[in-house]
């Protein structure tokens, strides 16, 4: 005869194992898709020669590069953002980095991070808190148009 306590213990251990199995499968699928995304992000980089077409949307930011200097790119963003109805609410700047925060209608935030390197300026745009690839690309396109005659870095 089987003891009642043994049946209860067996039932509890079975249910615990069954509950863990779907969680493990879901965790594995999530890790696999995240890994694939990381690999593609590591193998391709934006090109300063073609900033619009080579821009990459990662997590919640659009990442692009330009041959223009940090100050020239910053001025282009100020011009474009004012024309789009945004107001710059913050500017944090060092010698080789700048972070600009703009607010638009409905208090929509846009954060632009610029970092200068020897050969290019890296541009990162986050439209809203979660990021909006389409609107970020539209802003980048207008900035590139504004940079049209921007001098090459010396």
N, C-alpha and C positions, 0 to 999 in steps of 0.2 A: 504494500500500500504506500502511495506517495504522500508525503507530508504536505499539508497546505502551505506552509511557509516556503517550501521549495518551489511550488507552483507560482506563488506570488513573485518570488525572486526571478524565476525564469521569464515570467511575463514582463517584468520591469526591464530586464536586460535586453530582451528582444525588442521592445518598443523603443528603448534608447538607441539601439543600433539602427533600427529602421528610420528613426528621426534624423540621425546623423548622416545617413547615406545620401539623401537628396541635397543636404547642405554641402557635403563634400563634392558632389557632382557640380553644383552651382558655383562653388568656389573655384573648382578647376576650370570651368568654362570661362569664368570672369578673368582668371589669371591668364588663360590662353589668349583671349581677345586683347587684354591689356598688353601682353608681351608682343603680340603682332603689331599693335599700334606703336609701341616703343621702338621696335626694330625699324619700322618705316620712318619714324621721326629721326632716328639716328643715322639712317643711310642717305637722307636727302637734306640739303641745306638751301636756303634762299640764295639767289644770285644777285649781287649788286648791279650786274649788267642788264638784268631784266627783272626789276623788283616786283612789278605787278603780276606777271605770269608765274614767277617762282615763289611767291609768298606762300607760306604754309600756316594753316590753322592748327594750333596745338592746344589741347585742353580747352582754354577759354580765350586765347589770344592769337592774333594774326601776327606772324613773324616775317619780316621782310628786311632787305638791305638796300642801301643806297650809297653811291659814290660821293654824294654831297656831304658837306661838313655838318656837324651836330647843330651848330647855330643856324645854318641855312635851312635844315629840316625843321627845326623848332619854329622858325619864322613862317615857313610854309604851312605848318599845322595851325599856327595862330590865325593866319589869313583865311584858311579853309574853314576852320571851326567857327570863326565869327560869321562868315558868309552862310554857314549852315544853321546859324541861330544859337550857337553854344557860347558860353562865357567861361573863360579860364578862371578857375577858382583856386588853383594851387600850382606852384612851380618849385620843385626842389632840383637844384643844379649843383654839380661839381664840375671839375675840369673836363672830365670825359663821360659824364652821365647827366641825364635830365629826366625828370618824371613830371609830366604835365597832367593835370586833372581838369576836365571840362564838365560843365553841367548844361543840359539842354532843357527843352520843354518837358514839364512833368518831372523835373529833377533827375533826368536820365544821365548817369555818369559815363564818361569816356575817359579812360586812362591811357596815356601814351608814354611809353618808356623808350628813351633813346640812349644808346651807348656807342661811343666812338672807338674804333679800332684803327690800326695803321692804314688799312686799305678800304674801309667802309664804315658806315654808320648803321648799326642795327636798330630796327624800328619794330616795336611791339605795340599793338593796338588791342585794347579790350573795350568793347562796346557793351555797356550794361555790366552787371556783376557776373552774369553767367557767360558772357561773350556772345556775339552775334556775327558769324562769319560773313554773311552777305553785307551787312551794314559796315563792318570793318573794312572789307574789300572796297566798298564804294568810297569810304573816306580815303583809303590809301590811293585809289585811282585819282581822286581830286588833288591830293597832295603831290603826286607824281606829275600831274599836269601843271601844278603851280611851280614845281621844281624844273619844268621844261628847259629853261636856260641856265639851270644851276651850274656853276663852275665845278669842274673836276677838282678833287683834292690835290694839293701839291705836296 
